[in-house]
Amino acid sequence: MIETLLQAFSYTFMWRALIVGIAIAISSSFVGSFLVLKKFSMIGHGLSHVAFGAVAIGLFTNQAPLLVAVPIVVVMSIFILKINDKVNIPGDAAIGLLAAFSMALGTTLASVGGGFNVDLNTYLFGSILTIRQTDVYLAVLFSVVIIGVVFLYYHDLFSMTYDDQFAKVTGIKTSNLNTLLAILTGITIVIGIRVIGTILISALIIFPTVIAMQFGQGFKRTILIGVTTQVIIVVSGLMLSYLYDLPSGSAIVLLNGFVFLAISLYNGFRRLKTAYEV
């Protein structure tokens, strides 16, 4: 097994997958920290379905799917916020409607243009073999942008995350920050499509933060722990994907689930032990 893993690093596609995977791990951990604590993480689920429809449009029109997906997902992320503000539709309902419509559009285009069904499957569940050099450049570029924006607006985002009304009173433009956060989420979703797939990418918005929260640290430490654990999990998932010919997205999400369950069980047993000793 060790020889097989070492051999993996001799392939260009594996290095591409690792670079993109690490970029996704970092980006999703940063963005997810704010979304989960704002109880707004389901926007990631909705946008992942939008990404599916956008990828289908790109494949149907013979355009680069990710380049088509970026503007569509970003626009739809803003649309979700605006429809919640301007129309009498709850946010979760707006996300559900848009997700269902996007999936219907994607499956319809896949049915009409049956020739790209195989390609669409790699976008659904992720594949380390399909990552191109362009994807690497986009992933690194967007992850740097996401990290830079979070650092630049960190204090305002932090204030808005914990108390939206207080943030408004102090003069923070929460509407603009919510739009910015939605855009960053959309970008994170798109750059993760190749490795994780549109069906599972929303899990990487949620898992880093909920895993980090099990350690009971402060907000900054939550982000740091989320980034660290997610990089380890993503790299491990990619290795498992290579060794056992698994969809990379499935391997990474399953590992996240096992890690979350293990930490939760450990914390539960520790609390029971403490209560028993008292």
Secondary structure, 3 states (H helix, E strand, C coil): CHHHHHHHCCCHHHHHHHHHHHHHHHHHHHHHHHHHHCCCCHHHHHHHHHHHHHHHHHHHCCCCHHHHHHHHHHHHHHHHHHHHHHCCCCHHHHHHHHHHHHHHHHHHHHHHCHHHHHHHHHHHHCCCCCCCHHHHHHHHHHHHHHHHHHHHCHHHHHHHHHCHHHHHHCCCCHHHHHHHHHHHHHHHHHHCHHHHCCCCCCHHHHHHHHHHHCCCCCHHHHHHHHHHHHHHHHHHHHHHHHHHCCCHHHHHHHHHHHHHHHHHHHHHHHHHHHHHHC
